[in-house]
Amino acid sequence: MSTLIRHQRERSSVSVRELARRLDVSPATVQNYERAEAGGRIQLDTLRRVLGALDATVSVRVSAATNPRLERREERVALELHKKVAERLLRDTDATLAGVERVATEARSRVDPYTAGLLDEWMVLAGARDLPGLLHAMTSADHHSIDMRQVGPFNGVLSESERLDAIRRAR
């Protein structure tokens, strides 16, 4: 599978060894970065640093794919909260996903089968480090994403001030 790193490295005619020298890491580490990116497990900061060594940049914008018309305030609040979590996910994937399985497992025992299925989906996405899937569920306007956000297992990820700010934006 091609990655941004490998594509840019080959486009710039830079060998793995040369990129490793520029980053002051081993060639094996560069190969690990390429594998991590291909598997969706690379940290955004690492991707930016590696691409910067290749005179390239990456930018990420987190927003809903469409302009959702969410009728209920509760849905708007959940969207704003999850947008903040999505930003955090891109900055620090490991810390953001650290408690997902525990929170989802605890909640699962207290909910109906449909909601338990939604929690299972969060656990699968988080366990696979499926950033595109996670970001879709966090920011999209489709009915399934709206339902998933109602049971998002991200307790403790946002500070109180971040939560209050997101709630205020959900007018």
ZAKOL-115114 format. One record per residue (C-alpha): residue number from 1; residue in one letter; z, x, y. Coordinates in steps of 0.5 Angstrom, whole numbers. Each point is the difference from the previous one (the first is absolute). Example, Ala and Ser with C-alpha at 12.3 -4.5 7.8 and 13.67 -1.06 7.14 Angstrom:
BEGIN
   k r     z     x     y
   1 a    16    25    -9
   2 s    -2     2     7
! end
This chain:
BEGIN
   k r     z     x     y
   1 m     0     0     0
   2 s    -2     3     7
   3 t     5     0     5
   4 l     0     1     8
   5 i     3     7    -1
   6 r    -5     2    -6
   7 h    -6    -3     4
   8 q     2     4     7
   9 r     2     6    -4
  10 e    -7     0    -3
  11 r    -4    -2     6
  12 s     3     5     4
  13 s    -1     5    -6
  14 v     7     2     0
  15 s     2     2    -7
  16 v     7    -2    -3
  17 r     3     7     1
  18 e    -3     1     7
  19 l     4    -7     2
  20 a     6     2    -4
  21 r     0     7     5
  22 r    -1    -5     6
  23 l     6    -4    -2
  24 d     4     6    -3
  25 v     1    -4    -7
  26 s    -3     2    -7
  27 p    -7    -2    -2
  28 a     4    -4    -5
  29 t     4    -4     5
  30 v    -7    -2     4
  31 q    -2    -2    -7
  32 n     6    -4    -1
  33 y    -1    -3     7
  34 e    -7    -2    -2
  35 r     3    -4    -6
  36 a     5    -3     4
  37 e    -5    -3     5
  38 a    -4    -2    -6
  39 g     6    -4    -3
  40 g     2    -3     6
  41 r     6     4     1
  42 i    -1     5     5
  43 q     5    -1     6
  44 l    -4    -1     7
  45 d     3     6     3
  46 t    -3     4    -5
  47 l    -7    -3     0
  48 r     0     2     8
  49 r     3     7    -1
  50 v    -6     1    -6
  51 l    -5    -3     4
  52 g     2     4     7
  53 a    -1     6    -4
  54 l    -7    -2    -1
  55 d    -1    -2     7
  56 a     0    -7    -2
  57 t     5    -6     2
  58 v     2    -7    -3
  59 s     2    -6     4
  60 v     3    -6    -3
  61 r     1    -6     3
  62 v     5    -6    -3
  63 s    -2    -7     2
  64 a    -2    -6    -3
  65 a    -7    -1    -3
  66 t    -1    -6     4
  67 n     4    -3     6
  68 p     4    -5    -5
  69 r     2    -7     3
  70 l     7     0    -3
  71 e     3    -7     1
  72 r     7     1    -2
  73 r     4     5     4
  74 e     3     3    -7
  75 e    -7     2    -2
  76 r    -1     3     7
  77 v     7     4     0
  78 a    -2     2    -7
  79 l    -7     3     2
  80 e     4     4     6
  81 l     5     3    -5
  82 h    -5     2    -5
  83 k    -4     3     5
  84 k     5     4     2
  85 v     2     2    -7
  86 a    -8     2    -1
  87 e     1     5     6
  88 r     6     3    -3
  89 l    -4     0    -7
  90 l    -5     4     3
  91 r     5     5     3
  92 d     4     1    -6
  93 t    -2    -4    -6
  94 d     5     3    -5
  95 a     6    -2     4
  96 t    -3    -7     2
  97 l    -1    -1    -8
  98 a     6     3    -2
  99 g     4    -7    -1
 100 v    -5    -5    -1
 101 e     1     0    -8
 102 r     7    -1     1
 103 v     0    -5     5
 104 a    -6    -4    -4
 105 t     4     0    -6
 106 e     6    -2     3
 107 a    -3    -6     3
 108 r    -4    -2    -6
 109 s     6    -2    -3
 110 r     1    -6     5
 111 v    -7    -3     1
 112 d    -5    -4    -3
 113 p    -5     2    -4
 114 y    -6     0     5
 115 t     5     4     5
 116 a     1     5    -6
 117 g    -7     1    -1
 118 l    -1     2     7
 119 l     6     5     0
 120 d    -3     3    -7
 121 e    -7     1     5
 122 w     4     4     5
 123 m     3     4    -6
 124 v    -7     1    -3
 125 l    -3     2     7
 126 a     6     5     2
 127 g     1     3    -7
 128 a    -8     2     0
 129 r     1     2     7
 130 d    -6    -5     2
 131 l     0     1     7
 132 p    -6    -4     2
 133 g     3    -6    -5
 134 l     6     1     4
 135 l    -3     0     7
 136 h    -4    -6    -2
 137 a     6    -4    -2
 138 m     4     2     6
 139 t    -5    -2     5
 140 s    -6    -4    -2
 141 a     0    -8     1
 142 d    -2    -2    -6
 143 h     5    -5    -4
 144 h     2     4    -5
 145 s     2     6     5
 146 i     4    -5     4
 147 d     4    -2    -6
 148 m     1     7    -2
 149 r     3     1     6
 150 q     5    -5     0
 151 v     3     4    -6
 152 g    -2     7     2
 153 p     5     5    -3
 154 f     1     5     6
 155 n     8    -2     2
 156 g     3     6     4
 157 v    -7     3     1
 158 l     0    -2     8
 159 s     6     2     5
 160 e     3    -6     3
 161 s    -4     1     7
 162 e    -6     0    -4
 163 r     1    -6    -4
 164 l     2    -4     7
 165 d    -6     3     4
 166 a    -5    -3    -6
 167 i     4    -6     0
 168 r    -1    -1     8
 169 r    -8     2    -1
 170 a     0    -6    -5
 171 r     0    -6     5
! end
